[in-house]
């Protein structure tokens, strides 16, 4: 079962369950977050709660998306309590592009392993520990909060100071922290972990800056475990035509870390176990258009699709026109 959130024709929130490609309204439901909190309080699973509420009339996902009424598949009443984070160098093949980006121009040092390649090899050696053991920690980054999340179909803003506006086709784990501070996984969603790869390439220490960008995930939340093998397609459209496309792979068969290991190293911090918070944690990718020399332009459209996740995630790019920032004093 997948879940979507959207606005109905009257502008009211609604939730629908998607089974075998057919979406039907969940009775008496306006928020996946509220459904989750209710499921946690009653000690029932989210799937069981949806089934208990029952399903109503069918809705057309394509129309909802075309009319801009689709919401992200989970949000929080207070967007500051939704964290967007991620890990990198977690997928087989993901090190080659990053390694090339970060190699020194000094011929004497070029033969040495970059920090990226060292991190990747650490994952290969100990990213999939035996049951009950703790593996090596991955590269980790903070991306933003609920204010940086863009609904499916809406423009992803790129700040005026950005040097690049590039997609990253990923799978994100979706979590809510229960009343006891225990992370509870709802499932997974497609995610465009939008980044500034040119800024990152200037110096690896700019990685943190390059990740502070908007992002999008969904449109559908796949409940349950992540398939071991996920095969998807990432595309960029320009003027209605495909500018670039390439398959992307995810799932543990294509990763150097287990999902459990990545989850442990995120939620081991007390900061990320506050009851009621939502976490959208991106698991990385090995596929980037930037690696193929693509430089996006305003109004280019990103498209990510994978059959296991239902409807495709599409978002155009918009470049922001920002005014100079002036910091005021309060004395």
Buried (B, 14 or more C-beta within 10 A) or exposed (E): BBBBBBBEEEEEBBBBBBEEEEBBBBEEBBBBBEBBBBBBEEEBBBBEBBBEBEBBEEBEBEEBBEEEBBBBBBBBEEBEBBBBBBBBBBBBEBBEBBBEBBBEEEEEEEEEEBBBBEBBBBBBEBBBBEEEEEBBBBBBBEBBBBEBBBBBBBBBBBBEEBBBBBBBBBBBBBBBBBEEBEBBBBBBBBBBBBBBBBBBBBEBEBBEBBBBBBBBBBBBBBBBEBBEEBBBBBBBBBEEEEBBEBEBBBBBEBBBBBBBBBBBBBBEEEEBBEEBBBBBBBBBBBBBBBBEEBEBEEEBBBBBBBEBBBBBBBBBBBBEEEEEEEEEEEE
